[in-house]
Amino acid sequence: MEKIAIIAHDGKKPEMVNFLNKNLEKLKKAELVATGTTGTHVENTGLKVEKKLSGPIGGDAQIAGMGAEKKLAMILFFRDPLGKHPHEPDVQMLMRICDVHNIPIATNPATAQLLIDAFFKD
C-alpha cells in the first residue's frame, strides 16, 4: 500500500478536512501520515493516520525525510500563501525534496483532487 503525506497550515485545515471528507473512500485505501495537528484533524474524519511532530517543530522535516527515502507516493500540503510561517525554511526544504525526488505534491484542493483521482483510478 502506498503512503500519502497530509499537511495543512492552520488557515487551511478546514479546507483540508472538507477535502478528506469528500475523498474518504479513496483515502481509506492508502496509508496516511501527517504532521501532528493536521493528523488530529485527519483522525477526526475517521481515517487512520500516523502522526509525526507538528510542522513548526520538525514534522515538515520528518515528512521530507520520508520523501527522500522514497517512502511517499505523494504529498498533499494545503499551504496558506498569505500567512507568515516561522518554519518557512522547512516548507521550502520539503518542496525541494519533492522536486529532487520527483514526488507529486499538491498545494491546493484542485491539484490534490487531480492527484487523488489519478492515483485511485478504478
C-alpha positions in Angstrom: 0.0 0.0 0.0 1.3 3.4 -0.9 1.8 6.2 1.7 0.3 9.7 1.3 1.5 12.5 3.5 -1.0 15.2 4.6 -0.1 18.6 5.8 -2.1 21.8 6.2 -1.2 25.2 7.5 -3.6 26.4 10.3 -5.6 28.6 8.0 -6.1 25.7 5.5 -7.1 23.0 8.0 -10.9 23.4 7.4 -10.3 23.2 3.7 -8.2 20.0 4.2 -10.9 18.4 6.3 -13.5 19.1 3.6 -11.2 17.6 1.0 -10.6 14.5 3.2 -14.4 14.0 3.8 -15.0 14.3 0.1 -12.4 11.6 -0.6 -12.9 9.3 2.4 -13.5 6.1 0.4 -10.4 6.5 -1.8 -8.2 7.6 1.1 -9.2 4.5 3.2 -7.2 2.5 0.6 -3.9 4.3 1.4 -1.6 4.6 4.3 -1.7 8.1 5.6 1.0 10.1 7.5 0.5 13.7 8.7 2.1 16.4 10.8 0.8 16.5 14.3 -2.0 18.9 14.4 -3.1 18.1 10.9 -3.1 14.4 11.9 -5.6 15.1 14.7 -7.9 16.7 12.1 -7.4 13.6 9.8 -8.3 11.3 12.7 -11.5 13.3 13.3 -12.7 12.3 9.8 -12.4 8.6 10.8 -9.3 7.9 8.7 -6.3 6.2 10.3 -3.1 8.2 10.2 0.4 8.0 11.5 1.1 11.3 13.2 4.5 13.0 13.2 5.6 16.1 15.1 3.8 19.4 14.5 5.2 21.1 11.4 6.9 24.0 13.1 8.8 21.7 15.5 10.1 19.2 12.9 7.1 17.5 11.3 7.7 19.0 7.9 11.3 17.8 8.1 10.2 14.3 9.2 7.9 14.1 6.2 10.6 15.5 3.9 12.9 12.7 5.2 10.3 10.1 4.3 10.2 11.6 0.8 14.0 11.5 0.4 13.9 7.8 1.4 11.3 7.1 -1.3 8.6 6.2 1.2 5.9 8.5 -0.1 3.7 8.3 -3.2 2.5 11.9 -2.9 2.2 14.8 -0.5 -1.0 16.9 0.0 0.2 20.1 1.5 -2.5 22.8 1.7 -0.4 25.9 2.2 -1.5 29.3 3.2 0.3 31.6 0.8 -0.9 34.7 2.6 0.2 33.8 6.1 3.6 34.2 7.7 5.2 30.9 8.8 8.2 30.8 11.1 9.1 27.4 9.7 9.2 28.6 6.1 12.7 27.2 5.6 11.3 23.7 6.4 8.5 24.2 3.9 10.9 25.2 1.2 13.1 22.2 2.0 10.1 19.9 1.8 9.2 21.3 -1.6 12.8 21.0 -2.8 12.8 17.3 -1.7 9.7 16.7 -3.8 11.4 18.3 -6.8 14.6 16.4 -6.3 12.9 13.0 -5.9 10.0 13.5 -8.3 7.3 13.3 -5.6 3.9 14.7 -6.6 2.9 17.5 -4.3 -0.5 19.3 -4.3 -0.6 22.6 -2.5 -4.3 23.3 -3.1 -7.6 21.3 -3.3 -7.9 21.4 -7.1 -4.4 19.8 -7.6 -5.0 17.4 -4.7 -8.2 16.2 -6.4 -6.4 15.6 -9.7 -3.7 13.6 -7.9 -6.2 11.5 -5.9 -8.4 10.8 -8.9 -5.4 9.7 -10.9 -3.9 7.6 -8.1 -7.1 5.8 -7.4 -8.4 5.2 -10.9 -10.9 2.4 -10.9 
